[in-house]
Amino acid sequence: MTSAEAGAGELRKRWTLVLASLGVFMAALDTLVVTTALNDLRLTFDASLSELEWTINAYVLTFACALLSLSALADRFGRRKVYAAGLVLFAAASAVAALSPTIGVLIAARAGQGLACAILMPVSLTLISDAFPVEKRGAAIGMWGAFSGLAVAIGPVFGGVVVTGLDWSWIFWVNVPIGLVAAVLTLTRLPETYGPHQPLDLYGLVLASASAFLLAWGLVRVGSHGWADTQVVVSLVAGVMLMAVFLLVEGRRRAPMVRLSLFRNKAFNAASWVNFFMYAPLFGALFLMAQFLQIGLGDSPLMAGFHLLAWTGISMFIAPVVGPLADKYGNRLFMVLGMAFQAIGFGWVAAVAEPGIGFLAVLGPLLVAGIGIGIVFPTVANGVMTSVGPELTGIASGTSATLRELGGVFGVALTASVFAHPGNYTSSSIFINSFSDALWLCAAFSAAGAIVGLAYPSHSAFKSEYQARLLQEQSAAS
């Protein structure tokens, strides 16, 4: 390889890292901005608690249900082209959200954004895995995580600035020019890559989507109708039954949407379930935290955004440091440590939350929880992507991301069901008491994730397989 070819290869890697990270940046920013604006959306549209939930769940549920099918499309038609299409779709859905005249239109637009992010998130990881060799992948994924951490950090402040100084619609307008410019750069700067060609599993898509929707619908209705409500019971039972049928069908198909054999891989299985238990409490807490600061502590939207930096901002500095350390010391240590930090942080907030407290009382626990996010996010991604060979990175990324996003849906729904009490929005004391109960659930989910992380292989056990895969890739490259 000539020096010119090597230089061109390094330039392609840089463009891949920047553009792939930009996609996850946009997705993470949009989630955080919307959570900060929830109270304004409630007042603007006179929205109920369940409608507020759907502004989050429509995004996350569509994201989860479409992930695997759209990952397959990227493998078949080209990851660069499909990733660029995802950026354009995200920009278009954002424009519709900004122009929404009703809460229903906004929820539909959020579903469109979720569909776009079902492309951006897994394909961004696959692009990085294609561009970087195994021994440098952890550091690259750490930087990818840092971009997400940056979005998490500035999202609440940006949302607060927009809601205070402009209008909530501008939290969506900002995505339009960024998405379109990134799409053009993707098509002109990145090489095209393909994955294994396999037919689309339409049966699996329909069954998985229907099951996830019914489960989420039932959980969202719990807060306003109770566990004994007929629609809640029917939705949950039907969702569980369809999920069982889905697993049965997938186990027998020649080209399934979900390769159940992946879950026999100890490293992949553990990392994917840690992903689930990371996002369930994270999204559940995000749904309530900005509202807690505004309704419980009396913050303005702008001040709530700055105060949330204690939680979200610290992860931006942790993620890029942890990525290379995970390559050196193994993923399991950091998965367990990060989930334990998140559990301690949420439990600490729940313990001290009471009427009349000031922000300083929750500053320490928010910092602890934020450190946990920064530790877990890059190591889980690295654990998933290094647990399989290069031919399976696309389907592995999509499968794990599906579990993660379903965790987010169920986290919001379950947390809201615990939070929901009559008069929550009429009294700060009632709000704080309900909020505290919900945060204890988030702490319990996080602790469960730490326990699951112990099942990930130790560094010494994983290293031999990791090195064997590295030699195989180097041999293929030469």
C-alpha positions in Angstrom: 0.0 0.0 0.0 1.4 3.4 -1.0 1.5 6.4 1.3 -1.2 8.1 -0.8 -3.5 5.1 -0.4 -2.8 5.0 3.3 -3.5 8.7 3.6 -6.8 8.3 1.7 -7.7 5.4 4.0 -7.1 7.4 7.1 -9.2 10.3 5.7 -12.1 7.9 5.0 -11.9 6.7 8.6 -12.1 10.2 9.9 -15.1 11.0 7.7 -16.8 7.8 8.7 -16.3 8.5 12.4 -17.6 12.1 12.1 -20.6 11.4 9.9 -21.6 8.2 11.8 -21.3 10.0 15.1 -23.3 12.9 13.7 -26.3 10.6 13.2 -26.3 9.3 16.8 -25.7 12.9 17.9 -28.9 14.1 16.2 -30.9 11.1 17.6 -29.7 11.6 21.2 -30.1 15.4 21.0 -33.7 15.1 19.9 -34.6 12.8 22.7 -33.2 15.1 25.4 -34.6 18.3 23.9 -38.1 16.8 23.8 -37.9 15.7 27.4 -36.9 19.2 28.5 -39.9 20.7 26.6 -42.5 18.2 27.9 -44.0 20.7 30.3 -44.3 23.3 27.6 -45.9 20.7 25.3 -48.4 19.8 28.0 -49.4 23.4 28.3 -49.5 24.2 24.6 -51.6 21.2 23.6 -53.4 20.7 26.9 -51.9 17.2 26.7 -52.6 14.4 29.2 -49.9 12.3 30.9 -50.4 9.4 28.4 -50.2 11.8 25.4 -46.9 13.1 26.8 -45.7 9.5 27.1 -46.5 8.9 23.5 -44.3 11.9 22.4 -41.5 9.7 23.7 -42.9 6.2 23.1 -44.0 6.9 19.5 -40.3 7.8 18.7 -38.8 4.9 20.7 -41.3 2.2 19.8 -41.0 2.9 16.0 -37.3 3.0 16.4 -37.3 -0.5 18.1 -39.7 -2.2 15.8 -38.0 -1.1 12.5 -34.4 -1.5 13.6 -33.8 -5.0 12.4 -35.6 -4.8 9.1 -33.9 -1.5 8.2 -30.5 -2.9 9.2 -31.2 -5.7 6.7 -32.0 -3.1 4.0 -28.7 -1.4 4.7 -26.8 -4.7 4.2 -28.7 -5.4 1.0 -28.8 -2.0 -0.8 -25.7 -0.4 0.6 -25.0 1.1 4.0 -23.9 4.5 2.7 -27.1 5.0 0.6 -29.4 3.8 3.3 -27.7 5.9 6.0 -28.0 9.0 3.8 -31.7 8.2 3.3 -32.1 8.0 7.1 -30.6 11.4 7.5 -33.1 12.9 4.9 -36.0 11.1 6.5 -35.0 12.5 9.9 -34.9 16.0 8.5 -38.3 15.7 6.9 -40.0 14.2 10.0 -38.4 17.0 12.1 -40.0 19.6 9.8 -43.4 18.0 10.2 -43.0 17.9 14.0 -42.1 21.6 14.0 -45.3 22.4 12.1 -47.6 20.2 14.2 -51.0 21.8 14.9 -52.1 19.1 17.4 -50.5 16.7 19.8 -51.6 13.8 17.5 -49.7 15.2 14.5 -46.6 15.7 16.8 -46.8 12.1 17.9 -47.1 10.9 14.3 -44.0 13.0 13.4 -42.1 11.6 16.3 -42.9 8.1 14.9 -41.3 9.3 11.6 -38.2 10.5 13.5 -38.0 7.1 15.2 -38.2 5.3 11.8 -35.2 7.4 10.7 -33.3 6.7 13.8 -33.9 3.0 13.3 -31.6 3.5 10.3 -29.1 5.9 11.8 -28.2 4.2 15.1 -27.3 0.6 14.0 -25.9 1.6 10.6 -23.7 4.2 12.2 -22.1 1.5 14.3 -21.8 -0.8 11.3 -20.1 1.9 9.3 -17.5 2.4 12.1 -17.0 -1.4 12.4 -16.3 -1.6 8.7 -13.9 1.3 8.7 -11.8 0.4 11.7 -9.8 -2.8 12.5 -10.7 -4.7 15.6 -7.8 -3.4 17.7 -8.9 0.2 17.1 -12.6 -0.3 17.2 -13.0 0.3 20.9 -11.4 3.7 20.7 -13.5 4.6 17.7 -16.7 3.5 19.4 -15.6 5.5 22.4 -15.5 8.6 20.3 -18.9 7.7 18.8 -20.2 7.5 22.4 -18.6 10.9 23.1 -20.7 12.5 20.4 -23.8 11.0 22.0 -22.6 12.2 25.3 -22.2 15.7 23.9 -25.8 15.6 22.6 -26.9 14.4 26.0 -24.9 17.2 27.7 -26.2 20.1 25.6 -29.7 18.8 24.9 -31.3 20.0 28.1 -29.7 23.4 27.9 -30.5 23.8 24.2 -34.1 22.8 24.9 -34.3 25.3 27.7 -32.9 28.1 25.6 -35.2 27.4 22.7 -38.4 27.1 24.9 -37.5 30.2 26.9 -36.3 32.5 24.0 -38.0 31.2 20.9 -40.7 28.5 20.6 -40.7 24.7 21.2 -41.0 24.1 17.4 -37.4 25.3 16.9 -36.1 22.2 18.8 -37.1 20.3 15.6 -36.3 22.9 13.0 -32.6 22.7 13.9 -32.4 19.1 12.6 -33.4 20.0 9.0 -30.3 21.7 7.7 -27.9 19.5 9.7 -29.6 16.3 8.4 -29.6 17.4 4.7 -25.9 18.6 4.8 -24.9 15.3 6.5 -26.7 13.3 3.9 -24.8 15.0 1.0 -21.5 14.5 2.8 -22.3 10.8 3.4 -22.9 10.2 -0.3 -19.8 12.1 -1.4 -17.3 11.1 1.3 -17.9 7.6 2.4 -17.2 4.3 0.5 -20.1 2.0 -0.1 -20.2 -1.3 1.9 -22.6 -4.2 1.9 -23.5 -7.0 4.3 -24.8 -10.6 3.8 -27.7 -10.6 1.3 -30.8 -12.1 3.0 -34.5 -11.8 2.3 -36.7 -9.5 4.4 -38.6 -11.2 7.2 -42.0 -9.6 6.8 -43.7 -12.1 9.1 -41.1 -11.3 11.8 -41.5 -7.6 11.3 -45.3 -7.7 11.6 -45.3 -10.0 14.7 -42.5 -8.1 16.5 -44.1 -4.7 15.8 -47.6 -5.8 16.9 -46.3 -7.4 20.0 -44.2 -4.4 21.1 -47.1 -2.0 20.3 -49.6 -4.0 22.4 -47.2 -4.3 25.3 -46.4 -0.6 25.2 -50.1 0.4 24.8 -51.1 -1.7 27.8 -48.4 -0.3 30.0 -49.1 3.3 28.9 -52.8 2.9 29.9 -51.9 1.5 33.4 -51.3 5.0 34.7 -54.7 6.3 33.9 -56.9 3.1 34.0 -55.1 0.8 36.5 -53.8 -2.8 36.1 -57.3 -4.3 36.3 -58.6 -2.4 33.2 -59.9 -4.7 30.5 -57.9 -3.0 27.7 -54.8 -3.1 29.8 -55.1 -6.8 30.5 -56.1 -7.7 26.9 -53.2 -5.7 25.5 -50.6 -7.1 27.7 -51.8 -10.7 27.3 -52.0 -10.4 23.5 -48.6 -8.8 23.4 -47.0 -11.6 25.3 -48.7 -14.2 23.2 -47.6 -12.5 19.9 -44.1 -12.3 21.3 -44.1 -16.1 21.9 -45.4 -16.7 18.4 -42.7 -14.4 17.0 -39.9 -16.3 18.8 -41.4 -19.6 17.6 -41.6 -18.4 14.0 -38.1 -16.9 14.1 -36.6 -20.1 15.4 -37.9 -22.0 12.3 -37.2 -19.5 9.5 -34.2 -19.9 7.2 -33.5 -16.1 7.2 -35.0 -14.7 10.4 -35.2 -11.0 11.4 -33.7 -12.0 14.7 -31.0 -14.7 14.8 -31.8 -16.4 18.0 -28.5 -18.2 17.8 -26.9 -14.8 18.7 -28.3 -15.2 22.2 -26.3 -18.4 22.7 -23.2 -16.1 22.4 -22.5 -15.3 26.1 -20.8 -12.0 25.4 -23.5 -10.7 23.0 -26.4 -11.9 25.2 -25.0 -10.2 28.4 -24.2 -6.9 26.6 -27.6 -6.8 24.9 -29.5 -7.3 28.1 -27.3 -4.7 29.9 -28.4 -2.4 27.0 -32.0 -3.1 27.9 -31.5 -2.4 31.6 -29.5 0.7 30.9 -32.2 2.3 28.7 -35.3 1.3 30.7 -34.4 3.4 33.8 -32.6 6.1 31.7 -35.6 6.9 29.6 -37.9 6.5 32.5 -35.9 9.0 34.5 -35.5 11.4 31.6 -39.2 11.5 31.1 -39.7 12.8 34.7 -36.5 14.6 35.6 -37.0 17.8 33.7 -40.6 18.0 34.9 -39.3 17.4 38.4 -37.0 20.3 38.2 -39.6 22.7 36.8 -42.7 21.5 38.8 -41.1 20.2 41.9 -38.2 22.6 42.4 -39.7 25.6 40.5 -37.0 25.9 37.8 -37.6 27.7 34.5 -37.1 25.6 31.4 -33.7 27.3 30.9 -32.6 26.7 34.5 -33.8 23.1 34.3 -31.6 22.6 31.3 -28.5 24.0 33.1 -29.3 21.9 36.2 -29.6 18.8 34.1 -26.0 19.3 32.9 -24.9 17.9 36.3 -26.4 14.6 35.1 -26.0 14.6 31.4 -22.9 16.7 30.9 -20.5 14.5 32.8 -21.0 11.6 30.5 -19.5 13.5 27.6 -16.1 13.5 29.4 -16.3 9.9 30.6 -17.3 8.1 27.4 -14.1 8.8 25.3 -11.9 7.8 28.2 -13.6 4.6 29.0 -13.6 3.3 25.4 -9.8 2.6 25.2 -9.8 1.4 28.8 -12.4 -1.2 27.9 -10.1 -2.5 25.2 -7.3 -2.9 27.8 -9.2 -4.1 30.9 -12.3 -5.7 29.4 -15.9 -4.6 29.1 -17.4 -6.5 32.0 -15.8 -4.3 34.7 -17.1 -1.1 33.2 -20.6 -2.4 32.5 -21.1 -3.5 36.1 -19.5 -0.4 37.5 -21.5 2.0 35.3 -24.8 0.3 36.0 -24.0 0.3 39.7 -23.3 4.1 39.6 -26.6 4.7 37.8 -28.5 2.6 40.4 -26.8 4.6 43.3 -27.5 7.9 41.6 -31.2 7.2 41.0 -31.7 5.7 44.4 -30.0 8.7 46.0 -32.3 11.1 44.2 -35.4 9.1 45.3 -34.2 9.1 48.9 -33.6 12.9 49.2 -36.5 14.2 47.0 -39.0 15.9 49.2 -41.0 19.2 49.1 -38.9 22.3 49.8 -35.5 20.9 48.9 -33.1 22.9 46.7 -31.1 21.8 43.7 -27.9 21.2 45.7 -29.6 18.3 47.4 -29.8 16.4 44.1 -26.5 17.6 42.6 -24.4 14.8 44.0 -26.7 12.0 42.9 -27.1 13.4 39.5 -23.4 13.5 39.0 -23.1 9.9 40.1 -25.8 8.8 37.7 -24.2 10.7 34.9 -20.9 9.1 35.4 -22.7 5.7 35.2 -24.1 6.6 31.8 -20.7 7.7 30.5 -19.2 4.4 31.6 -21.8 2.0 30.3 -22.7 3.6 26.9 -19.4 3.0 25.0 -18.6 -0.3 26.7 -22.0 -1.9 25.9 -21.6 -0.9 22.3 -18.1 -2.2 22.2 -19.2 -5.4 23.9 -21.8 -6.1 21.2 -19.7 -5.2 18.2 -16.7 -7.3 19.3 -18.7 -10.3 20.3 -19.4 -11.4 16.7 -17.4 -11.6 13.5 -17.5 -8.9 10.8 -20.2 -10.6 8.8 -22.6 -10.3 11.7 -22.0 -6.8 12.9 -25.0 -5.4 11.2 -27.6 -7.9 12.5 -25.9 -7.9 15.9 -26.0 -4.1 16.2 -29.7 -4.1 15.1 -30.7 -6.8 17.5 -29.0 -5.3 20.5 -30.3 -1.8 19.6 -33.9 -3.3 19.4 -33.6 -4.6 23.0 -32.2 -1.2 24.1 -35.1 0.8 22.5 -37.7 -1.6 23.8 -36.1 -1.1 27.2 -36.7 2.6 26.7 -40.4 2.1 25.8 -41.1 -0.1 28.8 -39.0 2.1 31.1 -41.1 5.2 30.2 -44.4 3.2 30.5 -43.6 1.5 33.8 -42.1 4.6 35.4 -45.1 6.7 34.3 -47.5 4.0 35.7 -45.8 4.2 39.1 -45.8 8.0 38.9 -49.4 8.5 37.8 -51.6 9.8 40.7 -54.5 12.2 40.7 -53.4 15.8 41.2 -49.7 15.3 40.2 -49.7 18.5 38.2 -51.7 20.5 40.7 -49.3 20.3 43.7 -45.5 20.2 43.8 -45.6 18.0 47.0 -47.8 15.4 45.3 -45.6 15.5 42.2 -42.4 15.0 44.2 -43.8 12.1 46.2 -44.9 10.3 43.0 -41.6 11.2 41.4 -39.7 9.6 44.2 -41.6 6.3 43.9 -40.9 6.2 40.2 -37.1 6.9 40.7 -36.9 3.9 43.1 -38.1 1.8 40.2 -35.4 3.3 37.9 -32.8 2.4 40.6 -34.0 -1.2 40.8 -33.8 -1.6 37.0 -30.2 -0.2 37.0 -29.2 -2.6 39.8 -30.6 -5.5 37.7 -28.4 -4.3 34.8 -25.3 -4.5 37.0 -26.2 -8.1 38.0 -26.7 -9.0 34.3 -23.3 -7.4 33.5 -21.6 -10.0 35.6 -22.6 -12.6 33.0 -20.3 -11.0 30.4 -17.1 -13.0 29.9 -14.1 -11.9 31.9 -11.3 -10.1 30.0 -9.0 -13.1 30.1 -11.7 -15.4 28.8 -12.8 -13.0 26.1 -9.3 -12.1 25.0 -8.4 -15.4 23.3 -11.5 -15.3 21.1 -10.9 -11.6 20.4 -7.3 -12.2 19.4 -8.4 -15.1 17.1 -10.9 -12.9 15.3 -8.2 -10.2 14.9 -5.8 -12.6 13.3 -8.6 -13.8 11.0 -9.4 -10.2 9.9 -5.7 -9.4 9.4 -5.2 -12.6 7.3 -8.3 -11.7 5.2 -7.0 -8.2 4.7 -3.6 -9.3 3.5 
